[in-house]
Amino acid sequence: MSTRRELRQRLRYQLLGLIFLVVAAVFFTTTIAVYRKVFTPVTLVKLETDHVGSQLRVGGDVKVRGMLVGEIRAVRAVGDHAELDLALQPDKTGVIPANVSARLLPKTLFGERYVALQLPEQPQRHIEAGDVIPQDRSSSAIELEQVLDHVMPLLQAVQPEKLASTLSAVSTALDGRGKQLGQTLVQLSDYLGKLNPSLPDLKADITGLANVSATYDKAAPDILQALSDLTTTSRTIVEKRQGLSDVYATVTTASVDLTRFLEVNKDNLIRLTTAVQPTLDVLAKYAPEYPCLLKQLAGSVPNAELAFGKGTAHPEVSRVTIEFTASRGKYLPGVDEPKYDDKRGPRCYPQVPKPGHWPQYPPDGAVKDGASEPAPPHQPDGTLPGGSGTTGSMIGSADEQKLIDLLVSPAMNTSPDQVPDWAGLLVGPLYRGAEVELK
């Protein structure tokens, strides 16, 4: 009997404990539900925001023109935006139209945000459960949101107690100095008024400074390289300073000697400049002719080298043109004296004619050199006029060249076909017994 009684008593205690746990669970569940307002009748709607991280929390307020009309029940991130479940008080939905929009505003500078419903100018039906409220995207709302987005991080970074201390210190510093502060502001206004007309010039100077800075920025690598090269030059100068000292000493001595020379010969130098003045005048007069003359001399070098066989490996490559001129008579003393009667000034004949096409006179006439007999003209066939003592038809012909090659080959220890063509230039006149001039 006692065993049964103990068993029944144990079962009763277990049943009472289970009932206690159930009552406690129901109590806590009911308390949490009451705290979450599960039993409070609400109208659930959704709010869609354009981005996440709006600093909203569950339980946040929902207001219309400052009047509390509900709370935030849930915040969910959906992609790049967020959805909020708003629990509106049923007795307040009569003043909220269905086309209402929402702004996310902070309660204080450092506080959390709440949902502020914005009533439209033309309201529609009353809002109902399941409706979706869009975020207000008007220009004023966007500007306000931008201001808050830019200011809030700064305000959150400032510690409130330090900000309060700073503001208190500023207040203490300005206490009793309002008049001085006002005068300072008036003076500052005057300065700014005087500075205002110069703002365009100041802007232009700043722009110019920016351009110069950009130029220096681009040139910075070259400048650094130049400075690096300058260090090498400086190091070289330091290493060669003894040599430079010797050079300076030598230059000093030379300068002293030159000074003494000028002091001794200053009169001679003055007389020299006076004496050479006519020569300098003539040189200056004919200066335009020098470039053409030097150019023609330089152009004649290849022909002169070719005439003497430079660079020719075979005789047929080396060709020499010999032109014979007729005698202009014997020299007559007192008649053929050189004269300087040609006063045409500087001139130049830029194109050198080909051999066999030499002009009788320059394009502007014969040079007036005082000769009593002018040069005889050329014949159309290239031969010299009669009475010159030579027969022009054989001069420079192939037969004459063969004859000269045959006569010269034994002396040159070679065969006639290996004798260079310019041999006729040297030995031809000897065999002909004629007076020749080489041009």
Secondary structure, 3 states (H helix, E strand, C coil): CHHHHHHHHHHHHHHHHHHHHHHHHHHHHHHHHHHCCCCCCCEEEEEEECCCCCCCCCCCEEEECCEEEEEEEEEEEECCEEEEEEEECHHHHHHCECCCEEEEEECCCCCCEEEEEECCCCCCCECCCCCEEEECCCHHHHHHHHHHHHHHHHHHHCCHHHHHHHHHHHHHHHCCCHHHHHHHHHHHHHHHHHHHHHHHHHHHHHHHHHHHHHHHHHHHHHHHHHHHHHHHHHHHHHHCHHHHHHHHHHHHHHHHHHHHHHHHHHHHHHHHHHHCHHHHHHHHHCHHHHHHHHHHHHHHHHHHHHHCCCCCCCCCCCCCCCCCCCCCCCCCCCCCCCCCCCCCCCCCCCCCCCCCCCCCCCCCCCCCCCCCCCCCCCCCCCCCCCCCCCCCCCCCCHHHHHHHHHHHHHHHCCCHHHCCCCHHHHHHHHHHCCCCCCC
